Amino acid sequence: MSETYSHPYTGKYVLTRSYASGVRVGFLKSYDPETRHAYLTETRRLFYWEGAFTLDTVAMNGIKGGKMPMEIPEIMLSDVLEIIQCSEKAAKNLKNFPVHTP
């Protein structure tokens, strides 16, 4: 990857969908379009959600129910297929959604 490449959503709260890792939200620190690796910080996995039919809706409105584990400081994802910038409303909802504990 070129050291000068910067994804337009770098530094923004985003929702990602990857081939093997599922759906995550967090701040995009970097993305390499050649390898499709994304580095997220302050990140959570969306294990299950209610109140939104598509990920586009999740990124715009957040969720009404579901299961999300605790936030982790950082993660490197591979095979990222989709990066959607979240609205402020959705980011607040997803960051503050209750932590699911089995």
C-alpha distances in whole Angstrom, upper triangle without the diagonal:
4,6,8,7,10,12,15,17,15,18,20,22,21,22,20,21,19,20,22,22,24,24,23,23,22,20,16,15,11,9,6,8,6,8,10,10,12,14,17,20,24,23,26,26,28,31,33,34,37,38,35,35,31,28,28,31,30,27,30,33,32,35,38,38,36,35,32,32,31,28,26,24,20,19,15,16,14,15,15,17,18,18,21,22,25,28,30,33,31,29,32,33,31,30,34,35,37,36,37,39,40
4,5,6,9,12,15,17,15,18,20,23,22,24,22,23,22,24,25,25,27,26,25,25,23,21,17,15,12,11,9,10,9,12,13,13,14,16,19,21,25,25,28,29,31,33,36,36,39,39,36,36,33,29,29,33,31,28,31,34,34,36,40,40,39,37,34,34,33,30,28,25,22,21,18,18,18,18,18,20,20,19,22,23,26,29,30,33,31,29,33,34,32,31,35,36,39,37,39,41,43
4,6,8,12,15,16,14,16,19,22,22,24,22,24,23,25,26,25,27,27,25,24,22,19,16,13,11,11,10,12,12,14,15,14,15,15,18,20,23,24,27,28,31,33,36,36,39,40,37,37,34,30,30,33,32,28,31,34,33,36,40,40,38,37,34,33,32,28,26,23,20,20,17,19,19,20,19,21,22,20,23,22,26,28,29,32,31,28,31,33,31,30,34,35,38,36,38,40,42
4,6,10,12,15,13,15,18,21,21,23,22,24,24,26,28,27,28,27,25,24,22,19,16,14,11,12,11,12,13,16,16,16,16,16,18,20,24,24,28,29,31,34,36,36,39,39,36,37,33,30,29,32,31,27,29,33,32,35,39,40,39,37,34,34,33,29,27,25,22,22,19,20,20,21,20,22,21,20,22,21,24,27,28,31,30,27,31,33,31,30,33,35,38,37,39,41,43
4,7,9,12,10,14,16,19,18,20,19,21,21,23,25,24,25,24,22,22,20,17,13,12,9,9,8,9,11,13,13,13,13,14,16,19,22,22,25,26,28,31,33,33,36,36,33,33,29,26,25,28,27,24,26,30,29,32,36,37,35,34,31,32,31,27,26,23,20,20,17,18,18,18,17,18,18,16,18,18,21,24,25,28,27,25,28,30,28,27,31,33,35,35,36,39,41
4,6,8,7,10,12,15,15,17,17,19,19,22,24,23,23,22,20,19,17,14,10,9,7,7,9,10,13,14,13,13,12,12,14,16,19,19,23,24,25,29,31,30,33,33,30,30,27,23,23,26,25,21,23,26,26,29,33,34,33,32,29,29,28,25,23,21,18,18,16,17,17,18,16,17,16,14,15,15,18,20,22,25,23,21,25,27,25,24,28,29,32,32,34,36,38
4,5,5,9,10,13,12,14,13,16,17,20,22,20,21,19,17,16,15,12,9,9,7,6,8,9,12,13,12,12,10,11,13,15,18,18,20,21,23,26,27,27,29,29,26,27,23,20,19,22,21,18,20,23,23,26,30,31,30,29,26,27,26,23,22,20,18,17,15,15,16,16,13,14,13,10,12,11,15,17,19,22,21,19,22,24,22,22,26,27,30,29,31,34,36
4,6,9,9,12,11,14,14,17,18,22,24,22,22,20,18,16,15,12,10,11,10,10,12,12,16,17,15,15,13,14,14,16,19,19,21,22,23,26,28,27,29,28,25,26,22,19,17,20,20,16,18,21,21,25,28,30,29,29,26,27,27,24,23,22,19,19,18,18,19,18,15,16,13,10,11,10,13,15,17,20,19,17,21,23,21,21,25,26,29,30,32,34,37
4,6,5,8,7,11,11,15,16,20,22,20,19,17,15,13,11,9,7,9,9,9,12,13,17,17,14,14,11,12,11,13,15,15,17,19,20,23,24,24,26,25,22,23,20,17,15,18,17,13,15,18,18,21,25,26,26,26,23,24,23,20,20,18,17,17,16,16,17,17,14,15,12,8,8,7,10,12,14,17,15,14,17,19,17,17,21,22,26,26,28,31,33
4,6,9,9,12,13,16,17,21,22,20,20,18,15,13,11,8,5,6,6,8,11,13,16,16,14,13,10,10,10,11,13,14,17,19,20,24,26,25,28,27,25,26,23,19,18,21,19,16,18,21,20,23,27,28,27,26,23,24,22,19,18,16,14,15,14,15,17,18,15,16,14,11,11,10,12,15,15,19,17,15,18,20,18,18,21,23,26,26,28,31,33
4,7,9,13,14,17,19,23,24,21,21,18,15,12,9,6,5,6,8,11,14,16,20,20,17,16,12,11,9,9,11,13,16,18,20,23,25,25,27,27,25,26,24,20,19,21,19,16,17,20,19,22,26,27,26,25,22,22,21,17,17,14,13,15,15,16,19,20,17,19,16,13,13,10,12,13,13,17,16,13,15,18,17,15,19,21,24,24,26,29,32
4,6,10,12,16,18,22,23,20,19,16,14,10,8,5,6,8,10,12,16,17,21,20,18,16,13,12,10,10,11,12,14,17,18,21,23,22,24,23,21,23,20,17,16,17,16,12,14,16,16,19,22,24,23,23,20,21,20,16,17,15,14,15,16,16,19,20,16,17,15,11,10,7,8,10,10,13,12,10,13,15,14,13,16,18,22,22,25,27,30
4,7,10,14,16,20,21,18,17,13,11,7,5,4,6,10,12,13,17,18,22,21,18,16,13,12,9,9,9,9,11,13,14,18,19,18,20,20,18,20,18,14,14,15,13,9,11,13,12,15,19,20,20,19,16,17,16,13,14,14,13,14,15,15,18,19,15,17,14,10,9,6,6,8,8,11,9,7,10,12,10,10,13,15,18,18,21,24,27
4,6,10,13,17,18,15,14,10,8,6,6,6,6,10,12,12,15,16,19,19,15,14,11,11,9,10,11,9,11,12,12,16,17,16,19,18,16,18,15,11,11,13,11,8,10,13,12,14,18,19,18,18,16,17,17,14,15,15,13,13,14,13,16,16,12,13,10,6,5,4,5,9,10,12,10,8,12,13,10,11,15,15,19,19,21,24,26
4,7,10,14,15,12,10,7,6,4,7,9,9,13,14,13,16,16,19,18,15,14,11,12,10,12,12,10,10,9,9,13,14,13,16,16,14,15,12,8,9,11,8,6,10,12,10,12,16,17,16,16,13,15,16,14,15,16,14,13,14,12,14,14,11,11,8,6,5,6,7,10,12,13,10,9,13,13,10,11,15,14,18,17,19,22,24
4,6,10,12,9,8,6,5,6,8,10,9,13,12,11,14,14,17,15,11,11,9,10,9,12,13,10,10,9,10,13,14,15,17,18,16,16,13,9,11,13,11,10,13,15,14,15,19,19,17,17,14,16,17,15,15,16,14,12,12,9,11,10,7,8,5,5,6,9,10,14,16,17,14,13,16,16,13,14,18,17,20,19,20,23,24
4,7,9,7,6,5,7,9,12,14,13,16,15,13,15,14,17,15,11,11,10,13,12,15,16,13,12,10,10,12,13,14,17,18,15,15,12,9,11,14,12,11,15,17,15,16,19,19,17,16,15,17,18,17,17,18,16,13,13,9,10,9,6,6,5,7,9,12,13,17,19,20,16,16,19,18,15,17,20,19,21,20,20,23,24
4,6,5,5,7,8,11,14,15,14,16,15,13,13,13,15,12,9,9,9,12,13,16,17,14,14,11,12,13,15,17,20,21,19,18,15,12,15,17,16,15,19,21,19,19,23,22,19,18,17,18,19,18,17,19,16,13,11,7,7,5,4,5,7,9,12,15,16,20,22,23,20,19,22,21,18,20,23,21,23,22,22,24,25
4,6,6,9,12,15,17,19,17,19,18,15,15,15,15,13,10,11,12,15,16,19,21,17,16,14,14,14,16,18,21,23,21,19,16,15,17,20,18,18,22,23,22,22,25,24,21,20,19,20,22,21,20,21,18,15,13,10,8,6,6,7,9,12,15,18,20,24,26,26,23,23,26,25,21,23,26,24,26,24,23,25,25
4,6,9,11,15,17,19,18,20,19,17,17,17,17,14,12,12,13,15,16,19,20,16,15,12,13,13,16,18,21,24,22,21,18,16,19,22,20,20,24,25,22,22,25,23,20,19,17,18,20,19,18,20,17,14,12,9,8,7,9,10,12,15,17,20,21,25,27,27,24,23,26,25,21,22,25,23,25,22,21,23,23
4,7,8,12,14,16,16,17,17,15,17,17,18,15,13,11,11,13,13,15,16,13,12,9,10,10,13,16,19,22,20,20,17,15,18,20,17,18,21,22,20,20,22,21,18,16,14,14,16,15,14,16,14,11,10,7,8,8,9,11,12,13,16,18,19,22,24,24,21,20,23,21,18,19,22,20,21,19,18,20,20
4,7,10,13,16,16,18,18,17,18,18,20,17,14,14,13,14,14,16,16,13,11,8,8,8,10,13,16,18,16,16,14,11,15,16,14,15,18,19,17,16,19,18,15,13,12,13,16,15,15,18,16,13,13,10,11,10,9,10,11,12,14,16,17,20,22,22,18,18,21,19,16,17,20,18,19,18,17,19,20
4,7,10,13,14,17,17,16,18,18,20,18,15,14,12,14,12,14,14,10,9,6,6,7,9,11,14,16,14,14,12,9,12,13,11,11,15,16,13,13,16,15,13,12,11,12,14,13,14,16,15,12,13,10,12,12,10,10,9,10,11,13,13,16,18,18,15,14,17,16,12,14,17,15,17,16,16,18,19
4,7,10,11,14,15,14,17,18,20,18,15,13,11,11,9,11,10,7,6,4,6,9,11,12,15,17,15,16,14,11,13,14,11,11,15,15,13,13,17,16,14,12,10,11,12,10,11,13,11,10,11,9,12,13,10,12,11,10,11,12,12,15,16,17,13,12,15,14,10,11,14,13,15,14,15,17,19
4,7,9,12,14,14,17,18,21,20,16,15,11,11,8,9,8,5,5,6,7,11,13,13,16,17,15,17,14,11,13,13,10,9,12,13,11,12,16,16,14,13,10,11,12,9,11,12,11,11,12,11,14,15,12,14,11,9,9,10,9,12,13,14,10,8,11,11,8,8,12,12,14,14,15,18,21
4,6,9,12,13,16,18,21,19,16,14,11,9,6,6,5,4,7,9,11,14,16,16,19,20,18,20,18,14,15,16,13,11,14,15,13,15,18,19,17,16,13,13,12,9,9,9,9,9,11,12,15,16,14,16,13,11,11,10,9,12,12,14,11,9,11,12,9,8,12,13,16,15,17,20,23
4,6,9,11,15,17,20,19,16,14,10,8,5,5,6,7,10,13,15,18,20,20,22,23,21,23,20,17,17,18,16,13,15,17,15,18,21,22,21,20,16,16,15,12,11,10,9,10,12,13,16,17,14,16,14,11,11,10,10,12,12,15,13,10,12,14,12,11,14,16,19,18,21,23,26
4,6,7,11,13,16,15,13,11,7,6,5,7,9,9,12,14,16,19,21,21,24,25,22,24,21,17,17,19,17,14,17,19,18,20,24,24,23,22,19,19,18,14,14,12,10,10,10,11,13,15,12,14,12,9,10,9,11,14,15,17,15,13,16,17,15,14,18,19,22,21,23,26,28
4,7,11,13,16,15,13,11,8,5,6,7,10,11,14,16,19,22,25,25,28,28,26,27,24,21,21,23,21,18,20,23,21,24,27,28,26,25,21,21,19,16,14,12,9,10,10,11,14,16,14,16,15,12,14,13,15,17,18,21,19,16,19,21,18,17,20,22,24,23,26,28,30
4,7,10,12,12,10,8,6,5,7,10,13,13,17,18,20,23,26,26,29,30,27,28,24,21,21,24,22,19,22,24,23,25,29,29,28,26,23,23,22,18,17,14,11,11,9,11,12,14,12,15,14,11,14,14,16,19,20,23,21,18,21,23,20,20,23,25,27,26,28,30,32
4,6,9,9,7,6,4,6,9,12,16,15,17,18,20,23,25,25,28,29,26,26,23,19,20,23,21,18,21,24,23,25,29,29,28,26,24,24,23,20,18,17,13,12,10,9,10,11,9,11,11,10,13,13,16,20,21,24,21,19,23,24,21,21,25,26,28,27,28,31,33
4,5,6,5,5,7,9,12,15,19,18,20,21,23,25,27,28,31,32,29,29,25,22,22,25,24,21,24,27,26,28,32,32,30,29,26,26,26,23,21,20,16,14,11,11,10,10,10,12,13,12,15,17,20,23,25,27,25,23,27,28,25,25,28,29,31,30,31,33,35
4,6,5,7,9,12,15,18,21,20,22,22,23,25,27,28,31,31,28,27,24,21,21,24,24,21,24,27,26,29,32,33,31,30,27,28,28,25,24,23,19,17,14,12,11,10,9,10,11,11,15,16,20,23,25,28,25,24,28,28,26,26,30,30,33,32,33,35,36
4,6,8,11,14,17,21,24,23,24,24,25,27,30,31,33,34,31,30,27,24,24,28,27,25,27,31,30,32,35,35,33,32,30,30,30,27,26,25,21,18,15,13,11,10,11,12,14,15,18,20,23,27,29,31,29,27,31,32,29,29,33,33,35,34,35,37,38
4,5,9,12,15,19,22,20,22,21,23,25,27,29,32,33,30,29,26,23,24,27,26,24,27,30,29,30,34,33,31,30,27,27,27,25,23,22,18,15,12,10,8,7,9,11,13,14,18,20,23,27,29,31,28,26,30,30,27,27,31,31,33,31,32,34,35
4,6,10,13,17,20,18,19,18,20,22,24,25,28,29,26,25,22,19,20,23,22,20,23,26,25,26,30,30,28,26,24,24,25,22,21,20,17,14,10,8,6,5,5,7,10,11,14,17,19,23,25,27,24,23,26,27,24,24,28,28,30,28,29,31,32
4,7,10,13,17,15,17,16,19,20,23,24,28,29,26,26,23,20,21,24,22,20,23,26,24,26,29,29,27,25,22,22,22,20,18,17,13,10,7,5,4,6,6,10,11,11,15,17,19,23,24,26,24,22,25,26,22,22,26,26,28,26,27,29,30
4,6,10,13,12,14,14,16,19,21,22,26,27,24,24,21,18,19,21,19,17,21,23,21,23,27,27,24,23,20,20,20,17,15,14,11,8,6,5,7,8,7,10,10,9,12,14,16,19,21,23,20,18,21,22,19,19,23,23,25,24,25,27,29
4,7,10,10,13,14,17,19,22,23,26,27,25,26,23,19,21,23,20,18,21,23,21,23,27,26,24,22,19,18,18,14,12,11,7,6,4,6,9,12,10,14,13,12,14,15,16,20,20,23,20,17,20,21,18,17,21,22,24,22,24,25,27
4,7,6,9,11,14,17,20,20,24,25,23,24,21,18,19,21,18,16,19,20,18,20,24,23,21,20,16,16,14,11,10,8,6,5,6,8,11,14,11,14,13,11,13,13,14,17,17,19,17,14,17,18,15,14,17,18,20,19,21,23,25
4,5,9,12,15,18,20,21,24,25,24,26,23,20,21,22,19,17,20,21,19,20,23,23,22,19,16,15,13,9,8,5,4,7,9,11,15,17,15,18,17,14,15,14,15,17,17,19,17,13,15,17,14,12,15,17,19,17,20,21,24
4,7,11,13,16,19,19,22,23,22,25,23,19,20,21,18,16,19,19,17,18,21,21,19,17,13,12,10,6,6,5,6,9,12,13,17,20,17,20,18,16,16,15,14,16,15,17,15,11,13,14,11,9,12,13,15,14,17,19,22
4,7,10,13,15,16,19,21,20,22,20,16,18,19,15,14,17,18,15,16,19,18,16,14,11,10,9,5,5,6,6,7,10,11,15,17,15,17,16,14,14,14,13,16,16,17,14,11,13,13,10,8,12,12,14,13,15,17,19
4,7,9,12,13,16,18,17,19,18,15,17,17,14,13,17,16,13,13,16,15,13,11,7,7,6,5,6,9,9,10,12,12,16,17,15,17,16,14,15,15,14,16,16,16,13,11,13,12,8,8,11,10,11,10,11,14,16
4,6,9,11,14,17,16,17,16,13,16,16,13,13,17,17,13,13,15,14,11,9,6,7,8,8,9,12,12,11,13,12,14,16,14,15,15,14,15,16,15,17,18,18,14,13,15,14,10,11,13,11,12,11,11,13,15
4,6,7,11,13,12,14,13,10,14,14,10,12,15,14,11,10,12,11,8,7,5,8,10,11,13,16,15,14,16,14,17,17,15,16,14,14,14,15,14,16,17,17,13,13,14,12,9,11,13,10,12,11,11,13,15
4,7,11,14,14,14,14,13,16,16,13,15,18,17,14,12,14,11,8,6,6,8,11,13,14,18,17,16,18,16,18,18,17,17,17,17,17,19,17,20,21,20,16,16,18,15,12,14,15,12,13,11,10,12,13
4,7,11,11,12,12,12,15,14,11,14,17,15,12,10,11,8,5,5,7,10,14,15,17,21,21,19,21,19,21,20,19,19,18,18,18,19,18,20,21,19,16,17,18,15,12,15,16,12,13,12,10,13,13
4,7,7,9,10,10,13,11,9,12,14,12,9,6,7,6,4,6,8,12,15,16,19,22,22,21,23,21,22,22,20,19,18,18,17,18,16,17,18,16,13,15,16,12,11,14,14,11,12,13,12,15,16
4,6,8,10,11,13,11,9,13,14,11,9,6,6,5,6,9,11,15,18,19,22,25,25,25,26,24,26,25,23,22,20,20,18,19,17,18,19,16,13,16,16,13,12,16,16,12,14,15,14,17,18
4,7,9,11,12,9,8,12,12,9,8,5,5,7,9,12,14,18,20,21,24,27,27,26,28,26,28,27,24,23,20,20,18,19,16,16,17,14,12,15,16,12,13,16,16,13,15,17,17,20,21
4,6,7,8,6,6,9,10,8,8,6,8,9,10,13,15,18,21,21,24,26,26,25,26,24,25,24,21,20,17,17,15,16,14,14,16,14,11,14,16,13,13,16,17,14,17,19,18,22,23
4,7,8,7,8,11,12,11,11,10,11,12,13,15,17,20,23,23,26,28,27,26,27,24,25,23,20,18,16,17,15,17,16,17,19,17,14,17,19,16,16,19,20,18,20,21,21,24,25
4,5,5,7,9,10,11,11,11,13,14,14,16,17,20,22,22,24,26,25,24,24,21,22,20,17,15,13,13,12,14,13,15,18,16,13,16,18,16,15,19,20,18,21,22,21,25,25
4,5,5,6,9,10,9,10,13,14,14,15,15,18,20,19,21,23,21,20,20,18,19,17,14,12,10,10,8,11,10,12,15,14,11,13,16,14,12,16,18,16,19,20,20,23,24
4,5,5,6,9,10,11,15,16,16,18,18,21,22,21,23,24,23,22,22,20,21,19,16,14,10,10,7,9,9,10,14,13,11,13,16,14,14,17,19,18,21,22,23,26,28
4,5,5,6,7,9,11,14,14,17,17,20,22,21,24,25,24,24,24,22,23,22,19,17,14,13,10,11,9,10,13,11,9,12,14,12,12,16,17,16,19,21,21,25,26
4,5,5,4,6,10,11,12,13,13,16,18,17,20,22,21,21,22,20,21,21,17,16,13,12,10,10,8,9,12,10,7,9,12,10,9,12,14,12,16,17,18,21,23
4,6,6,9,13,14,15,16,15,18,19,17,19,20,20,19,20,18,20,20,16,15,12,10,7,7,4,6,9,9,6,8,11,10,9,12,14,14,17,19,20,23,25
4,6,9,13,15,16,18,17,20,21,20,22,23,23,23,24,22,24,23,20,18,15,13,9,8,6,5,8,7,5,8,11,10,11,13,15,15,19,20,22,26,28
4,7,9,12,14,16,16,19,20,19,22,24,24,24,25,24,26,25,22,21,17,16,12,12,8,7,9,6,5,8,10,8,9,12,13,13,16,18,20,24,26
4,7,9,11,13,12,15,16,16,19,21,21,21,23,22,24,24,20,20,17,15,12,12,9,9,10,7,4,7,8,6,6,10,10,9,13,15,16,20,22
4,6,7,10,10,14,16,16,19,22,22,22,24,23,25,25,22,21,18,17,15,15,12,12,13,10,8,10,11,7,7,11,11,8,11,13,14,18,19
4,7,10,12,15,17,18,22,24,25,25,27,26,28,28,25,25,22,21,19,19,16,16,16,12,11,13,13,9,10,13,12,9,11,13,14,17,19
4,7,9,13,15,17,20,23,24,24,26,25,27,27,25,25,22,22,20,21,18,18,18,15,13,15,14,11,11,13,12,9,9,11,11,14,15
4,7,10,13,15,18,21,22,22,24,22,25,25,23,23,21,21,20,20,18,19,20,17,14,15,16,12,11,13,13,9,9,10,8,12,13
4,7,10,12,15,19,19,19,21,20,23,23,21,22,21,21,20,21,19,20,20,19,16,16,16,13,11,13,12,9,8,7,5,9,10
4,7,9,12,15,16,16,18,18,20,21,20,21,19,19,18,19,17,19,19,17,14,14,14,12,9,10,10,7,7,6,5,9,11
4,7,9,13,14,14,17,17,20,22,20,22,21,20,20,21,19,21,21,20,17,16,16,14,11,11,11,9,8,5,5,7,10
4,6,10,12,13,17,17,21,23,21,23,22,21,21,21,19,21,20,19,17,15,15,14,11,10,10,9,8,5,7,9,12
4,7,9,11,14,15,19,21,19,22,20,18,19,18,17,19,18,18,16,13,13,13,10,8,10,10,11,8,11,12,16
4,6,8,12,13,17,20,18,21,20,19,20,19,18,21,20,21,18,16,16,17,13,11,13,14,14,12,14,15,18
4,7,11,13,17,20,19,22,21,19,20,19,19,21,20,22,19,16,17,18,15,13,15,16,17,15,17,18,21
4,7,10,13,17,15,19,18,16,18,18,18,21,21,22,20,17,18,19,16,14,17,18,19,17,19,20,23
4,6,10,13,12,16,16,15,17,18,18,21,22,23,21,18,20,21,17,16,19,19,20,18,19,21,23
4,7,10,10,14,15,14,17,18,19,23,23,25,22,20,22,23,19,19,22,22,24,21,22,24,25
4,7,7,10,12,12,15,16,18,22,23,25,21,19,22,23,19,19,22,22,23,21,22,23,25
4,6,9,11,12,16,18,20,24,26,27,24,22,26,25,22,22,26,25,27,25,25,26,27
4,6,9,11,15,18,20,24,26,27,24,23,26,26,23,24,27,26,28,26,26,28,29
4,6,8,11,14,16,20,22,24,20,20,23,23,20,21,24,23,26,24,25,27,28
4,7,10,14,16,20,22,23,20,20,24,23,20,22,25,24,27,26,26,28,29
4,6,10,12,16,19,20,17,17,20,20,18,19,23,22,25,24,25,28,29
4,7,9,13,16,17,14,14,18,18,15,17,20,20,23,23,24,27,29
4,6,10,13,14,11,11,15,15,14,15,19,19,22,22,24,27,29
4,7,10,12,10,9,13,14,13,14,17,18,21,22,24,27,30
4,6,8,6,6,9,10,10,11,14,15,18,19,21,25,27
4,5,5,6,9,10,11,12,14,15,19,21,23,27,29
4,6,5,6,9,10,10,12,14,18,20,22,26,29
4,6,5,6,9,10,11,12,16,18,21,24,27
4,5,5,6,8,10,10,14,16,18,22,24
4,5,5,6,8,10,13,15,18,21,24
4,6,5,6,8,12,14,17,20,24
4,6,5,6,9,12,15,18,21
4,5,5,9,10,13,16,19
4,6,9,10,13,16,19
4,6,8,12,15,18
4,6,9,12,15
4,6,9,12
4,6,10
4,7
4
